């Protein structure tokens, strides 16, 4: 079980040139548009959306059930509910006792897990293809059969609180990231951490969980994705058998909050026990439903797509101001999110020097067009990475599910053509429009010494 905060995603290592050539040679036959033509979409009478994609490369199948609920659906005073409920989904139903879900999966040679993000909560099992019906049975059972035993609730709440201590409160960089997000968003619930604020976690009750479960864990708020070695004509009746009798719920409340345009730079300082200063900055940008998302995606790769990208190369290798540096673009989100940068300050250097160097790389994009060779390399790497992401049934299912929940799965088809169409002038334009001081939040970590 894990949170998916879509921060520090990174791009991974660059794909070797020889492999890149082979991948791009196959691109016209494997791009997202080709995959999506094979997706079979259905909606059950109770509102459950079903996406089936047959992949017969290996006798493996992955079953995902994702719910349209995450930190964005929570309210101050009750943050962390979605992540807490994710934990409780493994703590027993009327059919299976605590811990039996994962044990059942493992006994049948499978693996399972779950994750919570700002926008959704997802569950999955991956099995040999002859066990697909077991995955359907298990997920249907806990969609509406969760017990939420009071003792289990109190026990697991302590686990979640300890997770927050370890991941955030005792980790100065994570704490700074959280503080930057809370300052960057003043109205929208993206300001809330997925794991929740500690003061809120202490006060969460079984009744809060039951209310959250009854509101959001209904078939009309979920999508079921199956990818792998199966026959759609045979599987869909089984899906109807297991999920079709689950009653439709009331439509969950919409998130109406809209973050207003930022009208001036925001700065925060976090003083925390740490070895070195750290700099974090975020700019408000559109999400994947906006046409500028493709240029922003390429821009993110050029600036922070690994150790050969501009920021790492400049701050770490050339100027030796930072131990590491990078960034990313929160593109796959329901509402507009952030384009961000971060850097760990080198001993003997200052946070001001690092911030100045980061800003210089951004300003350089506005005044100097990205050379054709650098642009094409970035676009080719992005496209190849997209194709590699379709190499496993799990990654295919996750891509399909994420697109479905944030914008509708057919938007997936636009990715490769959109990336290919980006021009150098597009990069300059979006940098000038979005990466400006009045649209950013800068967070700095000032190390303190432990009290003796």
C-alpha positions in Angstrom: 0.0 0.0 0.0 1.4 3.4 -0.9 0.6 7.0 -1.6 1.0 8.3 -5.1 1.7 12.0 -4.6 3.0 12.5 -8.2 6.0 14.4 -6.9 9.6 13.5 -7.8 8.3 11.2 -10.5 11.5 11.7 -12.5 11.9 10.3 -16.0 14.4 7.5 -15.4 17.5 6.9 -17.4 17.8 7.9 -21.0 17.0 5.1 -23.4 20.2 3.9 -25.3 20.3 5.2 -28.9 20.1 1.7 -30.5 17.0 0.7 -28.5 15.5 4.1 -29.2 15.8 3.6 -33.0 14.1 0.2 -32.7 11.3 1.6 -30.5 10.6 4.5 -32.8 10.7 2.3 -35.8 7.8 0.3 -34.3 6.0 3.4 -33.0 3.5 3.7 -35.8 2.2 0.2 -34.9 2.3 0.5 -31.1 1.4 4.1 -30.3 -1.5 4.8 -27.9 -4.0 5.3 -30.7 -3.3 1.7 -31.8 -3.7 0.3 -28.3 -7.0 2.2 -27.7 -8.6 0.8 -30.8 -8.5 -2.6 -29.1 -10.0 -1.4 -25.8 -13.6 -2.8 -25.2 -15.7 -0.5 -23.1 -18.9 -1.4 -21.3 -21.0 0.2 -18.5 -23.0 -2.1 -16.3 -26.6 -1.1 -15.3 -25.3 0.0 -11.8 -22.8 2.4 -13.4 -19.6 0.5 -13.2 -17.4 1.3 -16.1 -15.4 -1.6 -17.5 -12.4 -1.4 -19.8 -11.0 -4.7 -21.3 -7.8 -4.9 -23.2 -6.6 -8.3 -24.5 -2.8 -8.8 -24.5 -1.8 -12.4 -25.3 2.0 -12.0 -25.1 2.1 -14.0 -21.8 -0.4 -16.0 -19.8 -0.8 -13.2 -17.3 -3.7 -10.9 -16.4 -4.0 -7.8 -14.2 -7.2 -6.6 -12.7 -7.6 -3.0 -11.4 -10.4 -1.4 -9.6 -10.0 2.4 -9.2 -12.3 4.7 -7.4 -12.8 8.4 -8.2 -11.7 9.6 -4.7 -8.5 11.0 -3.3 -7.2 13.9 -1.2 -9.1 16.4 -3.5 -12.4 14.9 -2.2 -11.6 15.6 1.5 -12.3 18.5 3.7 -10.2 20.3 6.4 -10.5 18.5 9.7 -10.9 15.1 7.9 -7.9 14.9 5.6 -6.2 11.5 5.1 -9.5 9.6 4.9 -9.0 8.2 1.4 -5.5 6.8 2.3 -6.7 5.5 5.7 -9.6 3.7 3.9 -7.2 2.2 1.5 -5.4 0.6 4.4 -8.8 -0.7 5.8 -9.7 -2.3 2.5 -7.3 -5.1 3.5 -8.7 -5.6 7.0 -11.6 -7.9 6.4 -15.1 -8.3 4.9 -18.0 -10.5 5.8 -16.3 -13.3 3.8 -12.6 -12.7 4.5 -11.0 -12.0 7.8 -8.2 -9.4 8.4 -5.2 -10.0 6.3 -6.8 -12.8 4.3 -7.2 -10.8 1.1 -3.5 -10.6 0.4 -2.9 -14.2 1.8 -5.5 -15.5 -0.7 -3.8 -13.7 -3.6 -0.3 -15.0 -2.6 -1.6 -18.6 -2.2 -2.7 -18.4 -5.7 0.6 -17.1 -7.0 -0.5 -13.5 -7.5 0.5 -10.1 -6.2 -1.6 -7.2 -5.0 -1.3 -3.7 -3.8 -3.0 -0.3 -3.7 -2.3 3.4 -3.9 -3.9 6.7 -3.1 -3.3 10.0 -4.8 -4.8 13.5 -5.0 -7.4 12.3 -7.5 -8.1 8.5 -7.1 -7.6 5.4 -5.1 -6.6 2.2 -7.0 -6.4 -1.5 -6.2 -4.9 -4.3 -8.3 -4.1 -7.9 -8.5 -1.8 -9.6 -11.1 -2.3 -13.4 -11.6 -1.7 -16.2 -14.0 -4.6 -15.8 -16.5 -6.5 -18.8 -15.2 -7.0 -17.0 -11.9 -8.7 -13.9 -13.3 -12.1 -14.9 -11.8 -10.6 -15.0 -8.3 -9.5 -11.3 -8.7 -13.1 -10.4 -9.7 -14.5 -12.2 -6.8 -12.2 -10.6 -4.3 -12.7 -7.0 -5.6 -16.5 -7.4 -5.8 -16.5 -8.6 -2.2 -14.8 -5.6 -0.8 -16.5 -3.0 -3.0 -19.5 -3.2 -0.6 -18.7 -5.9 2.0 -16.1 -4.1 4.1 -16.5 -4.7 7.9 -14.5 -1.7 9.3 -14.2 -3.4 12.7 -13.7 -0.7 15.4 -10.6 -2.5 16.8 -9.0 -2.8 13.4 -9.8 0.9 12.8 -8.0 2.1 15.9 -5.1 -0.2 15.3 -4.6 0.8 11.7 -4.9 4.5 12.6 -1.7 4.2 14.6 -0.1 2.6 11.6 -1.1 5.5 9.4 0.1 8.0 11.9 3.5 6.3 12.2 3.7 6.2 8.4 3.2 10.0 8.4 5.9 10.4 11.0 8.4 8.4 9.0 7.6 9.7 5.5 7.0 13.3 6.2 7.6 14.6 9.7 11.0 12.9 10.1 11.9 13.6 6.4 12.8 17.3 6.0 12.6 17.2 2.2 9.1 15.6 2.2 8.1 18.1 4.9 9.3 21.0 2.7 7.4 19.6 -0.3 4.2 19.4 1.7 4.7 22.9 3.0 5.3 24.2 -0.6 2.1 22.6 -1.8 0.0 24.0 1.1 1.3 27.5 0.2 0.9 27.1 -3.6 -2.8 26.2 -3.3 -4.9 28.5 -1.1 -8.4 27.4 -2.2 -8.1 24.0 -4.0 -7.8 20.8 -1.9 -4.6 19.9 -3.7 -3.1 21.9 -0.8 -3.9 18.9 1.5 -1.4 16.0 1.8 -2.6 12.7 0.6 -1.7 11.1 4.0 -3.5 13.9 5.8 -2.5 16.3 8.5 -1.5 14.7 11.8 -4.0 16.6 13.8 -6.8 15.4 11.5 -5.6 11.7 11.6 -5.8 11.7 15.4 -9.5 12.7 15.2 -10.7 10.3 12.5 -13.3 7.8 13.6 -14.9 4.7 12.3 -18.0 6.8 11.4 -15.9 9.0 9.2 -14.6 5.9 7.4 -18.0 4.4 7.0 -19.4 7.7 5.6 -16.4 8.0 3.1 -16.8 4.3 2.1 -20.6 4.6 1.5 -20.2 7.8 -0.4 -17.4 6.9 -2.8 -17.0 3.1 -2.9 -20.0 2.5 -5.1 -19.9 1.0 -8.6 -21.0 4.2 -10.3 -17.9 5.9 -8.9 -15.5 3.1 -10.0 -13.8 1.8 -13.1 -12.7 -1.9 -13.6 -9.8 -2.5 -15.9 -8.6 -5.9 -17.0 -5.6 -6.2 -19.2 -3.9 -9.5 -20.3 -4.5 -13.0 -21.6 -8.3 -13.5 -21.6 -11.2 -13.5 -23.9 -13.4 -10.5 -23.6 -16.5 -12.3 -24.7 -16.1 -14.8 -22.0 -14.9 -12.4 -19.3 -17.6 -9.7 -19.5 -20.4 -12.1 -18.4 -18.3 -13.1 -15.4 -17.8 -9.4 -14.5 -21.6 -8.9 -14.7 -22.0 -12.0 -12.4 -19.7 -10.6 -9.7 -20.4 -6.9 -9.9 -23.8 -6.6 -11.5 -25.8 -7.1 -8.4 -24.0 -4.4 -6.4 -26.5 -1.6 -6.0 -25.8 1.8 -7.6 -25.1 4.5 -5.0 -25.9 8.2 -4.8 -23.7 10.3 -7.1 -20.8 11.5 -5.0 -20.5 15.3 -4.4 -18.5 17.2 -7.0 -15.4 19.2 -6.0 -16.3 22.7 -6.9 -13.1 24.5 -5.6 -11.2 26.4 -8.3 -7.8 27.8 -7.5 -7.7 31.5 -8.5 -4.8 32.8 -10.5 -1.8 33.6 -8.4 -1.0 37.3 -8.3 2.4 37.4 -6.8 5.3 35.3 -5.7 4.9 33.4 -2.4 7.8 32.4 -0.2 8.0 30.2 2.8 10.8 29.0 5.0 10.8 25.7 6.9 13.3 25.3 9.8 13.9 21.7 10.5 16.7 19.4 11.7 18.6 18.5 8.6 22.1 18.4 7.2 21.8 20.7 4.2 19.5 23.4 2.8 17.0 22.5 0.2 15.1 24.5 -2.4 11.7 23.7 -3.8 9.6 25.9 -6.2 6.4 25.3 -8.0 4.5 27.1 -10.8 0.8 26.8 -11.5 0.2 25.2 -15.0 -2.6 23.5 -16.9 -3.3 19.8 -16.8 -3.6 17.3 -19.7 -7.0 18.6 -20.8 -5.3 21.9 -22.0 -3.5 22.0 -25.3 -0.4 23.4 -23.7 0.2 20.2 -21.8 2.3 18.7 -24.6 4.7 21.7 -24.7 5.0 21.6 -20.9 5.7 17.9 -21.0 8.6 18.4 -23.4 9.8 21.4 -21.5 9.9 19.3 -18.3 12.0 16.7 -20.0 14.5 19.2 -21.4 14.9 20.9 -18.0 14.7 17.9 -15.7 14.6 14.6 -17.6 17.5 12.9 -15.9 21.2 13.7 -15.4 21.8 14.9 -18.9 19.0 17.5 -18.7 19.7 21.1 -18.3 19.1 21.6 -14.6 21.1 18.6 -13.4 23.9 19.3 -15.9 24.1 23.0 -14.9 23.7 22.9 -11.1 25.4 19.6 -10.3 28.1 19.1 -13.0 29.0 22.5 -14.2 28.4 25.0 -11.4 28.7 22.4 -8.6 26.0 24.2 -6.5 23.8 21.2 -5.8 24.2 17.5 -4.8 21.2 16.7 -7.0 18.5 18.6 -8.7 15.4 18.0 -10.8 11.8 18.6 -11.3 8.6 17.5 -13.0 5.2 18.3 -14.3 2.0 17.1 -12.6 0.2 16.6 -15.9 -2.1 13.7 -15.1 -4.4 15.4 -12.6 -8.1 16.2 -12.7 -7.5 19.9 -12.0 -4.6 22.2 -12.9 -1.5 21.4 -10.8 2.1 22.3 -10.6 5.3 22.4 -12.6 8.1 22.1 -10.0 11.8 22.1 -9.4 14.0 21.1 -6.5 17.6 21.0 -5.5 19.8 19.9 -2.6 22.3 22.6 -1.8 26.0 21.6 -2.0 28.0 22.1 1.3 29.6 25.5 1.2 27.0 26.9 -1.1 23.8 28.8 -0.3 20.2 28.3 -1.1 20.2 31.7 -2.8 22.9 30.7 -5.2 20.9 27.5 -6.1 17.7 29.4 -6.6 19.4 31.9 -8.8 20.9 29.1 -10.9 17.5 27.4 -11.3 15.9 30.7 -12.3 18.7 31.3 -14.8 18.0 28.0 -16.6 14.3 28.9 -16.8 15.0 32.4 -18.1 17.4 31.0 -20.7 14.5 29.1 -22.2 12.6 32.4 -22.8 15.5 34.1 -24.6 17.2 31.3 -26.5 15.2 28.8 -28.7 15.9 25.2 -27.8 18.2 23.8 -30.6 16.5 21.4 -33.0 18.7 18.5 -32.0 18.0 18.9 -28.3 14.3 19.2 -29.0 14.1 16.1 -31.2 16.1 14.1 -28.7 13.7 15.0 -25.9 10.6 14.2 -28.0 12.1 10.9 -29.1 12.9 9.9 -25.5 9.4 10.8 -24.3 7.8 8.8 -27.1 10.0 5.8 -26.5 9.3 6.0 -22.8 5.6 6.0 -23.6 6.0 2.9 -25.7 8.1 1.1 -23.1 5.3 1.9 -20.6 3.0 -0.3 -22.6 5.4 -3.3 -22.4 3.7 -4.9 -19.4 0.1 -5.6 -18.7 0.3 -3.8 -15.4 1.7 -0.6 -16.9 -0.9 -0.7 -19.7 -3.7 -1.1 -17.1 -2.3 1.7 -15.0 -2.0 4.1 -17.9 -5.5 3.3 -19.1 -7.0 3.7 -15.6 -5.2 7.0 -14.9 -6.3 8.6 -18.2 -9.9 7.3 -17.6 -10.1 8.9 -14.2 -8.5 12.2 -14.9 -9.8 13.0 -18.4 -11.4 9.9 -20.1 -9.3 7.1 -21.5 -9.5 8.2 -25.1 -7.4 11.2 -24.4 -4.5 8.7 -24.4 -4.7 8.6 -28.2 -3.6 12.3 -28.4 -0.3 11.8 -26.5 2.2 10.8 -29.2 0.8 13.1 -31.9 0.8 15.9 -29.4 4.4 15.4 -28.4 5.5 15.1 -32.0 3.9 18.4 -32.9 5.7 20.5 -30.3 8.0 23.1 -31.7 10.8 25.2 -30.2 8.6 28.3 -30.2 5.9 26.4 -28.2 8.5 25.9 -25.5 9.4 29.6 -25.4 5.7 30.6 -25.3 4.7 28.3 -22.4 7.9 29.2 -20.5 7.0 32.9 -20.8 3.4 32.4 -19.9 3.6 30.1 -16.9 7.2 30.0 -15.5 7.1 33.6 -14.2 7.9 34.8 -10.7 4.4 36.0 -10.0 3.1 32.5 -10.6 5.5 30.6 -8.4 5.9 29.5 -4.8 9.4 29.2 -3.4 10.1 27.1 -0.4 13.4 26.9 1.4 14.6 24.5 4.1 16.9 26.0 6.7 18.7 23.2 8.6 18.7 23.3 12.4 20.8 21.4 14.9 19.2 18.7 17.1 18.5 19.9 20.7 20.7 18.2 23.2 
